[in-house]
Amino acid sequence: MCLAIPALVIELLPDDMARIDLDGVRKVISLSLVEGAKVGDYVIVHVGYALQLLDPDEAAQTLALFAQLGAQS
């Protein structure tokens, strides 16, 4: 099983790379599999690659579910 996490694109970098933010954790990932991503978009991230763009409302719901799961642990 794999886990793909919604993350906010905060900076576009050269060579199809981007800096993303996930609840304060920042990481550089590849956007080579996603066309048209821009700063402010949410993307689904798995092992350092954005897999697809994600609707902001859906991203917020998913992140809220992750937060609830973390609070129950």
C-alpha positions as YAML, in Angstrom:
chain: A
units: angstrom
residues:
- id: 1
  name: MET
  ca: [0.00, 0.00, 0.00]
- id: 2
  name: CYS
  ca: [1.20, 3.52, -0.72]
- id: 3
  name: LEU
  ca: [0.25, 6.86, 0.72]
- id: 4
  name: ALA
  ca: [-0.05, 9.99, -1.38]
- id: 5
  name: ILE
  ca: [-0.39, 13.26, 0.52]
- id: 6
  name: PRO
  ca: [-1.86, 16.62, -0.56]
- id: 7
  name: ALA
  ca: [0.68, 19.44, -0.41]
- id: 8
  name: LEU
  ca: [0.66, 23.14, -1.29]
- id: 9
  name: VAL
  ca: [3.02, 24.38, -4.01]
- id: 10
  name: ILE
  ca: [4.82, 27.40, -2.54]
- id: 11
  name: GLU
  ca: [7.61, 27.95, -5.09]
- id: 12
  name: LEU
  ca: [8.35, 26.87, -8.64]
- id: 13
  name: LEU
  ca: [11.98, 25.91, -9.25]
- id: 14
  name: PRO
  ca: [13.96, 25.20, -12.44]
- id: 15
  name: ASP
  ca: [13.82, 21.82, -14.20]
- id: 16
  name: ASP
  ca: [10.18, 20.96, -13.31]
- id: 17
  name: MET
  ca: [10.88, 21.09, -9.58]
- id: 18
  name: ALA
  ca: [8.87, 22.83, -6.86]
- id: 19
  name: ARG
  ca: [9.01, 23.54, -3.17]
- id: 20
  name: ILE
  ca: [5.91, 22.30, -1.34]
- id: 21
  name: ASP
  ca: [4.56, 22.82, 2.16]
- id: 22
  name: LEU
  ca: [2.74, 20.21, 4.21]
- id: 23
  name: ASP
  ca: [1.78, 21.54, 7.61]
- id: 24
  name: GLY
  ca: [5.06, 23.41, 7.98]
- id: 25
  name: VAL
  ca: [7.25, 20.69, 6.47]
- id: 26
  name: ARG
  ca: [8.88, 21.95, 3.28]
- id: 27
  name: LYS
  ca: [10.36, 19.73, 0.63]
- id: 28
  name: VAL
  ca: [11.51, 19.96, -2.97]
- id: 29
  name: ILE
  ca: [9.63, 17.63, -5.31]
- id: 30
  name: SER
  ca: [9.36, 16.96, -9.04]
- id: 31
  name: LEU
  ca: [6.46, 18.34, -11.08]
- id: 32
  name: SER
  ca: [7.50, 16.43, -14.20]
- id: 33
  name: LEU
  ca: [4.36, 14.25, -14.10]
- id: 34
  name: VAL
  ca: [1.94, 17.19, -13.69]
- id: 35
  name: GLU
  ca: [1.26, 19.86, -16.28]
- id: 36
  name: GLY
  ca: [0.33, 23.40, -15.37]
- id: 37
  name: ALA
  ca: [0.96, 23.37, -11.61]
- id: 38
  name: LYS
  ca: [1.49, 26.85, -10.18]
- id: 39
  name: VAL
  ca: [2.14, 28.47, -6.81]
- id: 40
  name: GLY
  ca: [-0.96, 28.10, -4.65]
- id: 41
  name: ASP
  ca: [-2.07, 24.80, -6.20]
- id: 42
  name: TYR
  ca: [-2.41, 21.60, -4.22]
- id: 43
  name: VAL
  ca: [-0.81, 18.48, -5.63]
- id: 44
  name: ILE
  ca: [-0.86, 14.85, -4.54]
- id: 45
  name: VAL
  ca: [2.71, 13.89, -3.61]
- id: 46
  name: HIS
  ca: [4.18, 10.39, -3.43]
- id: 47
  name: VAL
  ca: [7.90, 9.61, -3.02]
- id: 48
  name: GLY
  ca: [9.04, 13.02, -4.22]
- id: 49
  name: TYR
  ca: [6.77, 13.34, -7.26]
- id: 50
  name: ALA
  ca: [3.57, 15.28, -7.75]
- id: 51
  name: LEU
  ca: [1.10, 12.83, -9.27]
- id: 52
  name: GLN
  ca: [-1.83, 15.16, -9.98]
- id: 53
  name: LEU
  ca: [-3.40, 18.50, -9.20]
- id: 54
  name: LEU
  ca: [-6.00, 18.49, -6.43]
- id: 55
  name: ASP
  ca: [-9.04, 20.69, -5.84]
- id: 56
  name: PRO
  ca: [-8.38, 22.99, -2.82]
- id: 57
  name: ASP
  ca: [-11.59, 21.89, -1.06]
- id: 58
  name: GLU
  ca: [-10.74, 18.22, -1.49]
- id: 59
  name: ALA
  ca: [-7.20, 18.89, -0.23]
- id: 60
  name: ALA
  ca: [-8.59, 20.63, 2.87]
- id: 61
  name: GLN
  ca: [-10.93, 17.71, 3.60]
- id: 62
  name: THR
  ca: [-8.16, 15.15, 3.18]
- id: 63
  name: LEU
  ca: [-5.74, 17.10, 5.38]
- id: 64
  name: ALA
  ca: [-8.45, 17.46, 8.05]
- id: 65
  name: LEU
  ca: [-8.94, 13.68, 8.03]
- id: 66
  name: PHE
  ca: [-5.19, 13.14, 8.44]
- id: 67
  name: ALA
  ca: [-5.21, 15.59, 11.36]
- id: 68
  name: GLN
  ca: [-8.10, 13.71, 13.02]
- id: 69
  name: LEU
  ca: [-6.29, 10.40, 12.61]
- id: 70
  name: GLY
  ca: [-3.15, 11.88, 14.16]
- id: 71
  name: ALA
  ca: [-5.12, 13.23, 17.11]
- id: 72
  name: GLN
  ca: [-6.60, 9.78, 17.79]
- id: 73
  name: SER
  ca: [-3.23, 8.04, 17.96]
...
